[in-house]
Amino acid sequence: MGYRDNTGSGRSNLLNTANPLVMLIVLQITFFILMNFLKSIYVFSRIPEEQFYRNMYHWFVMPGDPAKFITRPWTLITMQFTEVKLIMVISNLIWLWTFGHLVQDLVGNGKIIPIYLYSATLAGFAFLVSANVFYPGATSSMFFSGTISGILGLAAAATTISPQYKFFPMIGGGIPLWIISLVYLLLNLSAAFSNPVLLLPVAAGGLTGFFYIQMVKKGNDPGEWLNDFFYRISSWFTPAKKKGISTRQTSFYTQGSKTPFVKKPNITQQRIDSILDKINQKGYDQLTADEKKVLNEASKKDL
């Protein structure tokens, strides 16, 4: 049985640009187009492809050399969206949509970006440690893209919430989510076994998603500050609404000595039950002002 806290702005929709999952997909596509545009310049100019990776690509992915990373700290973020191979981008987008949609549907929009960023970021640091442990003298030529680690975090999170969630229910009753996640994990581990440097980042990405959901279940949301940060940043670019007294208010409600009309909420047992269900699912803070008023009036009448 899944844990549910739908505090987001609705279900996934590719036309909904306010959807965090859609924004992650847009970033993936944007970086892919940017990288291939820059690569095409080198191809048409007949410049060796190796120079593209050295002069462009390596400035977007995370280096294994700590000295390089100190001079390129932004790569900890950009490497989470950077990929140049079409087949890899298509695969990443499919898995990102699959697991991201489940997380969004089970615990709400507000958990998607924190889980993805935390998972990929910790995987990046894990790569830095792993590269210097396994190949201390060859880190200058090692680089890491953390897209898969972020998706693994979402896969682990969704599986932790509802491991028995079924895909393709028409086929033998459906395939449980834990099997789908296990297949995705094994696909990435198969590549990691050939390069031990990738084992620690893969593990870090998955474990981050698992522990994140465990904290959410205990009532602690480690991504709340991150959502607040993004909200404040976006509010800087949103013009504030001017508050003023409307003509209707001055003409009809504030003239004369009579008390203006006050709408009394329609209180029924069915309405109260629906409000209590909403509190149980989303919390008291998600109630509208009218719903809070109904609940308050009901408490006075002992309904």
N, C-alpha and C positions, 0 to 999 in steps of 0.2 A: 504493500500500500504506500503510495507516494505522499511526501510532505508537500503541502501546497500553501503558497503565500503570494497570490497574484496581485502584486502592487504595481505592475507595469501598466503600460498604456495600450494594451491590447495584444491580440495574437499577431504572429508573424505575417508580414505582408511586404512584398518587395517594393510596393509603392509607398510604404510608410517610412519616410526618411528619418522620423524621430525614433524609430525602433533601433535599439543598440545592436541587435544581431545584424540588421541590414547595414548599419554603419561599419561594423567589422568587415562585412563582405565588400562594401564599397572601398574600404581602405586596402583590402587585399587586391582588388581589381586595379585600383589606382596605381599602387606600387608596381604591379605587374606591367601595366601599360608604360609607366615611366621608365622602368628598367629596359624594356624592349625597345622603346623609342631611342634611348641613349645607345643601346647596343646596335640598332640599325644605322646610326650615324657612323659608327666604327666600321660596320660591314660595307656600307656604300662608299666610304672613304678608303676602303681597302687597307684598313689598319688591323693588325693582328688582334684576334679576339682576346688573347691573353691580356692585352693592354686595357681592354674594356673592364675586365674583372679587377685588374690592379688599380686602375685610375678611377673607376666609378663604383662597381658593385661592392668592392671591399670597404667602401666608405658608408655602406648601408647595413652590412651584416656585422655581427660581433666578432672581433678578433680574439684569438686564443692567447696572444701576447699581452700581458698586463700593461706593458709600457704603451702599446698602441691603444688599448682600451681607455687608458687615462686621457689620451689626446682625442679620443672619439667616444665620449660617454653617451652621445645620442644614439649610438648603435644598439644600446640596450633596448630601446623602443622601436627603432626602425627595422631591426632584424626580425621583429615579430610579424612583419607584413611583407617582407621582401622575398620574392621568388621570381625566377626568369623562365623556368621551364613550363610550357603550357600544360603538359600532362599532370605535373605536380600541382599547379594552380587549380585545375579542374577537380582533381582529387581532394585537395584541401577544402575547396568551396562546398563540395558535396558533404564531406564529413562535418565541416563547420556548421552547415545548415541543419544537418541531422541532429547532432548533439546540442547545438545552441538552441534549436527550436524546442527540444525536450526540456532543457533547463528553464527556458522562458515560460513554457507551459506549466511546469511543475512548481517553480518557486518565484516566477516573475522576472520582468525585464532587468530589474536592478542588480541581479546577480551575474549577468552574462559578462559584462566588460571586466569587473573585478576578478572573476575567476580566470578569464582568458589572460589578462595582464599579469596577475600574480603567478600563474602557472608558467607562462613564457619567460617572465623576468627571473624567477628562481631557477628555471632551466638554464638561462643564460649564465648565471653565476656558477651553476653546477658544471657547465661546459668549461668555464674558465678554470675551475679547480681541476677538473678531470684532465684537461689538455696539459696542464703543467705537472700533473702527477704521472701520466702515462708517457708523454713525449716532452720532457722539459727543455730539450734542445731544439725542437722543431716547431714551436708555437707560432713563429712569425709567419708561417705559411698555412695556418689553420684558422678557419672561420666557421661561424655557426648562424643558421637561420632558425628562429624559434617558433615558426608558425605551427608546426606539428605539435610541439609541446603545449602550446595554448589550447589546441583542439583536444589533446589528451586530457588536459585539465577539465574541460567541459564534459568529455566522455566519462571520466571518473566521477564527476559531480552528478551527472544524470543517472549513472548506474547506482550510486550511493543512495540517491533519493528513491528510485523505483526500479530495482533490478529485474523485476518480473514484467515490466512494461513490454507489451507484445507488438512486434512488427509483422506485417503480412498475416493477419489473423485468419485469412482464408486458406492458408497453407498449414494443414495439420494443427490448427489451433494457434498458430503464430510462433514467431521466434523471439525468445526473451531478450531484453536489452543487454543483459550481462554477456550473452553470447556474441552479440554484435560488437560490443566494446572489447571483448577478449580478442576477437578477430582483428580489430583495428590495432590493438596493442601488439599482437604477435607480428603483424605486418611491419610495424616499426621496429620491433625488437630484432627481426630478421636482418634488417639493415644495420642495427646497432651491434649485433654480434660480430659482424665483419670489421667493425671499428669500435673498440671498447670505449673510446672517448665519448660516444653517444649514449652509452648505457645509463650513466648518471643523469644526464638531462632528461631522458625519457622517463626515468623513475621519478625525478623531481616534478615534472609536469603532471603526471598522474596522481601522485601523492598530494600535491597541492590542492587539486580539485576535491579529493576525498576528504582531507582535513577541513577544507573550507566549509563543506556541507555539514560536517560534524559540529563545527562551531555554530553554524546557523541553527541547527536543531536544538542547541543548548541556549539559544536566545541571543547569541553574539554574532553580529554581522561585521566581519573585518573589512568589508568593502563599502561600508556606509560613508566613511569620510571621503572615499574616492568619488562616489556618486555626488556628494555635496560639493566637492571641488569642481567637477565637470559642470554641475548646475550653476555654480557661481560664475564660472568662466563664460558659459553660454548666456547668462543674464547680462553680462557686460555688453553684448551685441544685440540685446533685445530692448527696444525703446520702452521706457516706463509709461504706463497709462496715466494720463492726467486725471486727477480726481477733482471733481467739482460738483456743485449742487445743480441738479437738472431742473429745467423749467417745470416739468411735471411735478417734481417734489415741492417747489415753491408755490405752484399754483393750486395744487389740490390737497397737499398733506400738511403744510405748515401755516396755513391761513385759518383764522377763526379759533374758537375756543374748544371745538370738539376734538376728541381723540381720533386720530386717523385709523382707518380700517386695519385690523391686525388679523392676518390669516391664522386660523387655528388648525393645527394638524389633524388629519383624519386618523384616529387611533382605533385599530382593530387588532385582534389577537394574531391574525395572519401577518399584518404589517410588523408587529413586534417580533414575531418569530423570524421573519426574513431579515430584520435588522440584527437580531442576535446571531443568526447564521453568518452574516457579513462580518460581525465582530470576531467570531470564531475563526473565520478564514483569513481576514485581512487585518484585524486589529481595530481598536476603537478610533484611532487617529484617522482611519480611512472613511469614517462616516461623514456624510454631508451635514450641513448646519440643520437642515430640516429633519434629518434622521435623528440627530442628537436631541432636537426639540421634542420629537415624538417619544423618544426613550425617557426623557425627563418628565413629560406629562404623564406617561404611563406609570412611572414610579410613584408619582403623587396620588394616582388613583388606584394604586395597588393592582394593576392589571397583570 
